[in-house]
Amino acid sequence: MKRIGLSLVLLLISANALAAPLRELADFAGVRANVLVGYGLVVGLDGSGDQTMQTPFTTQSLVNMFSQLGITVPAGTNMQLRNIAAVMVTAELPPFSRPGQRLDVVVSSIGNARSLRGGTLLLTPLKGVDGTTYAIAQGNLLVGGAGAEAGGSSVQINQQAGGRISRGAMVEREVPLELGRNGGLLELQLHQADFSTAQRVVEAVNGEFGYPVAAAQNGRVIRLQGPTDSNERVNFMARVQQVQVEPMAAPARVVINARTGSVVLNQRVTLAPAAVAHGNLSVVIDTRFGVSQPAPLGDGDTVVVPDSEITISQQAGALQTVQGADLMAVVDALNALGATPQDLMSILEALKAAGALRAELEIL
């Protein structure tokens, strides 16, 4: 089979999707992580920190920290520091976290520091969207990149303006979460809203328990009547997550990524009979340079004269019939066109506009 000259990725999704545990299809409402962010300083850099004349916020942060430690910096002092960098610190607070637990943090430079290698993050509060401090971060950075400079030349491997601190943050405050606070009522939220899948989930859960405990509210939310006792509720939720459900197959869809030149088709894509003419127009400009010499004993100058030749060629684009009742037939029909990646994207858009492509077209 002839290959299309682009990254044609075939996402083979069975028409009848295989059954999967409910934990892979849905989550309990409220059981989620929370993002944290903080601003801090990294010290101990080997001359690769911020140029403080261009990043005044670094110096200002250092002066504020000194004042909290009882150190007074005279006004107007020009601190030329190269071993410090201003950074943003991010982390993710998992559900059910308790004070004293450790989190991984990511540290990223926001100034013009060349490298954070060898640096130490100073005490940095990590706050949530409500402005409350939920964790404190501090520790030595691990930077995966490396670089070297000599004689005006430099080489760099990977990124050096960011790093990680494993278990670098300690939780100081928990996020309150009360599951089943309304008489044991729980909500299950499907990752992909689908009325048929929601119906299948309700039938599977009720069949597992032998009595009606689940009821669909819409195509995404399913309400469960769980126990009021916390231990029994945990057992109930664990049992619900293990229920096997066969989700509805995804609708026919073609995804085009214009940046990477990739096309993704699932197995439900079909093509109605259509005729496609495909051809390429190319313009080639070839410039040769000659030398014009003046006559002997003449008063002229030797000059370089360009000689350009322009050629326009167009590839033949005879009409070809395309159609396909299943995925492989669609692939064979598109391969027969011999289209380039960019041309194939245009052909798929035209087929969709003509009503021959029976699938949703999504362009990233």
N, C-alpha and C positions, 0 to 999 in steps of 0.2 A: 504494500500500500504506500503510495506516494505521501511524503510528509509535507505538511504546510510549513512555509518558512517562517514560523513564529512559534513562540512557546504556547502550544495548544494543550491546555491541561484538561483532561477529561475527568470530571468529578462524577464517578459512578455511584449514583444513589439508586438503590433498588426500588422498583415500583411499589413493592410491598416491603416497607422498612422492617428491619429486624427488631424484635422486642428488646427493650432496654430497661434497666432499673430506673425507677421514678426519680432517684436522686440525680440522674444525668439529664432529666428533662425539666425539672422544676426545683425551686427553692422555697423554703418557708419564709414568709414575710417577716422582716425584722432581723433575720439571721444574715448579717452582712458585715463586711469590713468598713472601716472609716479611714479616710485619708488624713494625714497630719503633715504640717509644714512648719518650718521655723527658719529664722535667720541667725547665722552665727559667724564665728571667725575661726580660721585655720591658721595655726602658728607653727613655727619650726621648719619652714621651707628654706631650701638652700638657695636663696637669692632669686627664686622663681615666682615670688608672690606678686601682689598688685603694685603697680606704679602709683603711689598714693597721690601724686600731683594730678593724675587723671581720674582717680577714683576717690574723691573726697569723703564718700560715705564710709570707706574703710577706716580712715583716720578718725572720723567722728565716732564710729562704733568703739574704737580702741580707747578714745578719751572717756566715753561714757562708762566703759568697763573699768577703767582705772579709777574713776570717781567712786564707783561702788566698792572698790577694794581699798579706798582711803588714800589713793595716790592722786595728787593734784598736778596737772600739766599746765604750766604757765600759758596764758592766752597768747596767741600769735606764734607759738612754737611750730617750726617747720620740721615735722618728723618725716625724714626720708627712710621709709621702711620698705624692705624688699622680702622680708621673711614672713609676711602675713597676707592672708587673702580673705575677702568677704565671700561667703557661700550661702546657698540655700540648702536646707536639709529636709528631706521628705521621707515619710515612712507610712506604713499601713497598719492600722490597729485592727487585729482580727476580732471577730465576735467572741463574746464571753471572756475577754482579757481581764485580768485582775492585777492590782498593784503589785509591783515586784517582778512581773514577767518581763522578759527581754525581747526586743524587736531589732530587726536589721534596718539600717538607714542608708540612704543614698545622699552623697554630698556632691554638690555641683557649684563650680565657681560662677560668680556673677560679675566679676571685674575683668581685668586683663592679665590675671595670673597665667604664667606659661605652664605651670605644672603644680599639682598638689601632692606629688610623691614625697613621702617622708613627713607629711604634716600631721598635726594633732588637732582635732576639733575640740574647741573649748565648750563649756557647759552651755547647751542650747535648748531652750524650751520649745516643744513641739505642740502646736495648737490645732484644734479642729475648726470646722467652719463656724462654730459658735463663739470663737475667740477664747475658749477655755483651754488651759494647758493640760494635756493628757499624758505626756511623756517628757523625759529629759534625756538628751543625747550628748555623748562625749566619748572620745576615744581616738585611737590611731587609725589613719586611713589606709586602705589597701587600694592602690591604683594599678590597674592592669596594663596601662600604656608605658612606653619607654621612649627616650629620645636622647640625641647627642648633638653637640655643636662644636665645630672647630674650623678655624680659618675662613669664616664666612659661609661655611656649608653646614647643613643640618639634615638630620634624618629622624623620623618619628614613626613609631609603631603604635597604632590604636590611639585612643583619646586619653590625654593626661590631665584635663581640666575637671575631671570628676572621679569619684571613687566610692567605695562602700565601707561600712563598718559593721562587721558581723556582730549581732547582739549588742549594738552600740547604743541602744536607747532602753530606758527602763520605764515601764508604765507607772504613772503616779495616780491616775484616776480612771475608773472604769466607766464605760458607757452603759447607762441603765437599760435593761431589756427584760421585759416581763412577758413571757410567752403564755398564751392561754389565760390572760388575766380576766377575760370576760366569760367566766364559767367554762374554761377549757376550750374556747373557740380559737381555732388556728386557721391561717390562710396559706394556701399553696399557690405559688405563682409560676406559671409555665415560662420557660425561656423564650419560646416562640408562640405567640397567640394563634390559636387554631381551635375552632369550635368542635371539630370532629375529634381532635386529640383530647380536648377537655372532657368530652363525653366518654371517651375510652378510659380516661383516668378515673372518672367517677365510677364507672362500671367495674373496673379492676379493683379499686380500693374497697368498694362495698362488697365485692365478691370475696376479697381476702378476709374481711372481718365477719361476713355472714349477716350483716345488718346495715342499714343505711347510716353511714357516718360522714359521707362526702356529698356535696351538692355544688354544682357549677354556678358561679355568679355571672360569668361572661366567658369569652374565649380565652382568657388568661388566668383568672382568679378562681380557685376552688376552695370552698370553705369546708373545714373538717371539725367535727365535734369530738374533741379529745377529752381525756380524763382531767379532773381538777387537781389530782395529786401530782406533784412534780416528778417523782420517780416513775409513776405509771405513764405520765405524759412523755417522758424521754423514751420509754420502751415503745409507746404508741408511734412516735415520730420515726424511730428507727425502723419499725415494721413497715410504715408507709413508704419510706425511702427504698425499701427492698422490693416493693411490688413491681412486677414486670408489666410494662405497657408497650404496646406496638403503636408508635406515633404514625400519624398520616404522612404519606410521602410528600416531600416538598413540591410546590408547584413548578411547572416548567420554567426554567430561568437560564438566561445567558448573561454572564458577567464579563464586562470588558474593562481591562485596566490599561488606559492609554499611556500611562507612564512607563509601564514595564513591557507592554506589548503582549500581554497574556489574555487568553480567552478561556473561560470556564463554562462548560455546559453540563447540566445534569441529564439523567437518562430519560426524562420525560419530554425533552425537546424534540419536536418534529418539524418537518418542512412540508408545506403544501406545494404542489407542482408550480414551478416558476421558471422563467427564462432569464438568464443573467449574461450580460456582455461585459467582459473585463479586459481592459487594456491599459498600458502605461505610456505616458508621454515623457520623453527625456530630452534635455537640452545640454549639449556638450560644447564648451568653448575652449578651443586650443589656440594658444598664443605662442608664436615663435618670434624671436628677436633677431633682426639683421643689423648690419653695420653699413652706413652710407658714407662713402669716402668722397672727398672733394676731388676735382680734376687736378692733375699734376700742376704744380706752381699756381694753383687757384687760391682764391681768398676765402674759401669756405672752411667749415669745421667738420670733423668726424662726429657723427651722431648715431645713436642707436634707434632703429626704426622697428616698432612692433608690427607684427603681421598676424591678425586674429582670424580664425576660421570657426564659424558657428554652424553646428550640425543639429538638426532637430529630427528625432526619430520617434515613431509611435508604434507600439506593439499591437498586432492585430487583436481585435476583441470580438470574436464571433459569439453569437448567442449560444449558450449552453443551458440545457435543462437541468434543474436541481430539484430533488425531492427526497424525502426520507420519512419512513414510518417509525423508525427507532433510532437510537443514538448512533450506532455504527453506520447506518445508512446516511444519516446527516453528515457524519465525518467524511465518508467516502465522497459525498456530493460536493462538500466544500473543498476537499483535497483535489478534486478533479479540476477546479478552477485555477489551481496553481497560483493563488494570490499571495502577496506579501502580507506581513502583519497589519500594516496600516490599511491596505486595500481590503483585507478581510473584515476589518472593523466597519469600513464604509459599506461593504456588501451586506453585512448583517443588519446594519441600520436601514438600508434600503429594502431588504427583505421584510423587516418588521413594518416599515411604512406601507409596503405593498400588501400586507396581510398574509404573507407566505410563511413567516417565521412564527410558529405557534408557541411562544414563550415570552416571559417578561424579559425586557432588555434593561440591564442595569450597567451604567457607565461610571467607573470610579475615577 
